[in-house]
Amino acid sequence: MRAGALLFALFALAPQSRADDLVVAGDGGEPGPAAAVKAEVAVRCLRPGARCEGRAPAHKAVGLFGLRASEAKVLGHDAKATLALASLSTSYVTSRDGGVSARAGHFALLGGGRGGMEYGLGLDLGFGLYHPLGDGHGPFSRIGGRGFVHRSPVLYASLVELPQLQLGYQLLRRSLHLELAARGGPVLAGRVSPEDERRRLGGSFEWGGHAALRGGPLDLELEFSHVEPREGERDGGVDVLSALFCGGARYLGACFDARVFRGATERADSRATSVLFGVTLGGYSGEHRGGG
């Protein structure tokens, strides 16, 4: 419940930002007072389909809303299939002249199947600075946070990580966006519960990384997280591997998502492995403007 409440607070705060919350004010010339990064600029550019000409030279956004068919399985137990309404998006904004770098993502789903109800809600945000070393490439640093809760018929998982530090490198071209980053931060609350087992994650530290690639109409997101064991726990930490692959044309698209949780539970000596896989078909919104 604590993880769900904190996650709800993150979602409640985001829409209250002004529509132009995180953009760079600039006059198109050399950086100066008019090119200073303002605290009220570019959240609008993070939305799929946003118009950001002249403000965010590099802008990548993908969104999908539709029907998701999924299967969840804890190894050693039966798999359960579900059907749900789902919404997801990933967005990146980079302003080379102003030095701004931003990343945002979300997912939401509600449905169920013969095995029970399935629901989920997640938000991942990061804002910071981009340091160009050449035409269309350079390192970045961001401060942000993330939180999610996902309940399937065989697995309950939640996590709130705040604050989170991201350090990485971007390559920006007209038809290509590549980003590699390391990240880490304190885990305030969380739990992984496969079947009737349980493992608490709060009061620990997470480290890992993510990779993002967009070429043409295709998008790929990969993430790895390792949550360290809490003080006094003898077992190793919990590993989470996530993948999201999306593509679309005009207004229709598809996304394939997968998530793997692996770690020892509080009552069992062995490490439990849980696998979730889903396919979402529906309305698609995508945009890519390169910075090269």
C-alpha positions in Angstrom: 0.0 0.0 0.0 2.8 2.4 0.8 4.3 1.8 -2.7 1.0 2.5 -4.3 0.4 5.7 -2.4 3.8 7.1 -3.3 3.3 6.1 -6.9 0.0 7.9 -6.9 1.6 11.0 -5.5 4.1 11.0 -8.4 1.3 10.8 -10.9 -0.7 13.5 -9.1 2.1 16.0 -9.2 3.1 15.5 -12.9 -0.1 17.0 -14.5 0.1 20.0 -12.2 3.2 21.2 -14.0 2.6 24.0 -16.5 2.3 22.9 -20.1 5.7 24.4 -21.0 7.5 23.2 -17.9 11.1 22.2 -18.9 12.1 23.8 -22.2 15.0 26.0 -23.1 14.5 29.7 -23.7 16.8 30.7 -26.5 17.2 33.4 -29.2 18.9 31.0 -31.8 22.3 32.6 -31.3 25.1 32.0 -28.8 24.0 30.9 -25.3 23.3 34.0 -23.2 20.6 35.2 -20.8 17.9 34.3 -23.3 19.3 30.8 -23.7 19.2 30.0 -19.9 17.5 26.9 -18.9 14.2 27.8 -17.1 12.5 25.7 -14.6 9.2 26.2 -16.5 10.0 24.7 -20.0 9.4 21.4 -22.1 7.1 18.9 -20.4 4.9 19.6 -23.5 7.7 18.3 -25.7 7.7 15.0 -23.9 4.2 14.2 -25.0 3.8 12.0 -28.1 2.9 14.2 -31.1 4.0 17.4 -29.4 5.2 20.3 -31.7 8.6 21.6 -30.5 10.2 23.2 -33.5 12.9 25.6 -32.6 12.9 24.5 -28.9 14.0 20.9 -28.9 16.0 19.9 -32.0 16.1 16.3 -30.9 12.7 14.9 -30.0 11.6 11.3 -29.9 8.2 10.2 -28.7 6.1 7.1 -28.9 2.6 6.4 -27.5 0.2 3.5 -27.8 -3.3 2.9 -26.4 -5.1 -0.4 -27.1 -5.8 -4.0 -26.1 -3.0 -6.0 -24.4 -2.9 -9.8 -24.3 -0.4 -11.2 -21.9 0.9 -14.3 -20.1 2.6 -14.4 -16.7 4.5 -17.4 -15.2 6.5 -18.2 -12.1 8.9 -21.0 -13.2 7.7 -24.2 -11.7 4.1 -23.1 -11.7 1.3 -22.8 -14.3 1.2 -19.8 -16.6 -1.8 -17.5 -16.5 -3.2 -15.5 -19.5 -5.0 -12.1 -19.3 -6.5 -9.5 -21.5 -6.4 -5.8 -20.6 -6.8 -2.2 -21.8 -3.3 -0.7 -21.8 -1.6 2.7 -22.4 2.1 3.3 -22.7 4.6 6.0 -23.9 8.3 6.8 -24.0 9.7 10.3 -24.8 13.1 12.0 -25.1 13.9 15.6 -25.5 17.4 17.0 -26.1 18.2 20.7 -26.8 21.8 20.9 -27.9 22.2 24.7 -27.7 20.5 25.0 -24.3 22.0 21.8 -22.8 18.7 20.3 -21.7 18.1 16.5 -21.6 14.8 14.9 -20.5 13.3 11.5 -20.5 9.8 10.3 -19.5 7.8 7.1 -19.7 4.6 5.6 -18.4 2.4 2.5 -18.6 -1.1 1.8 -17.3 -3.2 -1.3 -17.7 -6.4 -2.8 -16.3 -7.9 -6.2 -17.1 -7.9 -9.8 -16.1 -8.5 -13.4 -17.1 -9.5 -16.8 -15.7 -6.6 -16.6 -13.2 -7.7 -13.3 -11.7 -7.3 -9.6 -12.1 -4.4 -7.7 -13.7 -3.6 -4.0 -13.2 -0.5 -1.8 -13.4 0.6 1.8 -13.2 4.2 3.1 -13.7 6.0 6.4 -14.2 9.7 7.1 -15.0 11.1 10.6 -15.2 14.5 12.3 -15.6 15.6 15.9 -16.3 19.1 17.3 -16.5 21.9 18.6 -18.7 23.3 17.6 -22.1 26.9 18.3 -22.9 27.6 18.2 -26.6 31.1 17.1 -27.7 30.3 17.2 -31.4 27.6 17.5 -33.9 24.8 15.3 -32.5 26.5 13.4 -29.8 27.7 13.9 -26.2 27.2 12.9 -22.5 24.3 13.8 -20.3 23.3 13.8 -16.6 19.8 13.6 -15.2 18.1 13.6 -11.8 14.7 11.9 -11.6 12.8 9.0 -10.1 10.5 6.2 -11.0 7.7 4.1 -9.5 5.5 1.3 -10.5 3.0 -1.3 -9.3 2.0 -4.3 -11.3 -0.3 -7.1 -10.2 -0.9 -10.2 -12.4 -2.6 -13.5 -11.4 0.8 -15.0 -10.4 3.0 -12.0 -9.4 2.7 -8.7 -7.5 5.6 -6.3 -8.0 6.1 -2.7 -6.9 9.0 -0.2 -6.6 9.5 3.5 -5.7 13.0 4.8 -6.4 13.7 8.5 -5.6 15.9 10.3 -6.3 17.6 8.6 -9.2 20.8 9.7 -10.9 21.3 8.9 -14.6 24.7 9.3 -16.4 25.0 8.4 -20.1 25.8 9.2 -23.7 23.5 10.1 -26.6 23.9 9.8 -30.4 21.4 12.0 -32.3 20.8 11.8 -36.0 17.9 12.6 -38.3 16.7 9.0 -38.4 18.5 7.6 -35.4 18.4 8.1 -31.6 20.7 6.0 -29.5 21.1 6.4 -25.7 23.1 4.4 -23.2 23.0 5.2 -19.5 23.9 3.9 -16.1 21.6 4.8 -13.1 21.1 4.3 -9.4 19.2 5.5 -6.4 17.6 4.6 -3.1 14.6 2.3 -3.0 12.0 3.9 -0.7 9.4 1.1 -0.9 8.7 -2.0 -2.9 7.9 -5.7 -2.9 8.1 -8.7 -5.2 5.6 -11.5 -4.4 5.6 -14.5 -6.8 2.7 -16.8 -6.0 2.5 -17.1 -2.2 6.0 -15.9 -1.5 7.2 -12.4 -0.7 10.4 -10.3 -0.8 10.4 -6.7 0.4 12.6 -4.2 -1.4 12.2 -0.9 0.6 15.2 0.5 2.5 17.8 -0.7 -0.1 19.6 0.6 -3.1 19.1 0.0 -6.8 21.7 0.2 -9.6 21.5 -0.7 -13.3 21.1 0.9 -16.7 19.0 1.4 -19.7 19.5 1.5 -23.5 17.2 3.2 -26.0 17.3 2.9 -29.8 15.0 4.4 -32.5 15.6 3.8 -36.2 12.8 4.8 -38.6 9.5 3.6 -37.2 10.9 1.1 -34.7 11.7 1.7 -31.0 13.6 -0.5 -28.6 14.0 0.1 -24.8 16.0 -2.2 -22.6 16.5 -1.8 -18.8 18.3 -3.8 -16.1 18.0 -3.2 -12.4 19.6 -4.9 -9.4 18.1 -4.1 -6.0 20.6 -4.8 -3.2 19.5 -6.9 -0.2 18.4 -4.9 2.8 20.5 -4.8 5.9 20.4 -8.1 7.7 19.3 -10.1 4.7 21.6 -13.0 3.8 20.2 -13.7 0.4 21.3 -11.9 -2.8 19.4 -9.0 -4.3 16.6 -9.0 -6.8 17.3 -8.6 -10.6 14.8 -7.1 -13.0 15.2 -7.2 -16.7 12.7 -5.3 -18.9 12.3 -4.9 -22.7 9.9 -2.9 -24.8 9.8 -3.0 -28.6 7.3 -0.8 -30.5 6.5 0.0 -34.1 3.8 1.6 -36.1 2.6 3.3 -39.2 0.2 6.2 -39.4 -2.2 5.7 -36.5 -1.9 1.9 -35.9 0.9 0.2 -34.0 2.1 -2.7 -31.8 4.3 -3.0 -28.8 5.8 -6.2 -27.3 6.9 -6.0 -23.7 8.6 -8.5 -21.4 9.8 -8.3 -17.8 11.7 -10.8 -15.7 12.1 -10.8 -11.9 14.6 -13.1 -10.2 15.5 -13.2 -6.5 15.1 -15.2 -3.3 12.0 -14.8 -1.3 11.7 -14.4 2.5 10.6 -18.0 3.1 12.3 -19.9 0.3 16.1 -20.6 0.0 16.0 -20.9 -3.8 15.6 -18.0 -6.2 12.3 -17.6 -7.8 12.0 -16.5 -11.5 8.9 -14.8 -12.7 8.3 -13.9 -16.4 5.7 -11.5 -17.8 5.1 -11.1 -21.5 2.5 -9.0 -23.4 1.5 -7.8 -26.8 -0.4 -4.5 -27.2 -2.3 -3.5 -30.4 -4.0 -0.2 -30.9 -3.8 3.5 -31.7 -0.3 4.7 -32.3 1.4 8.1 -32.0 5.1 8.5 -32.9 7.4 11.3 -33.7 11.2 11.6 -34.3 13.2 14.7 -35.0 16.9 14.2 -35.1 19.5 16.6 -33.7 22.1 15.9 -36.3 
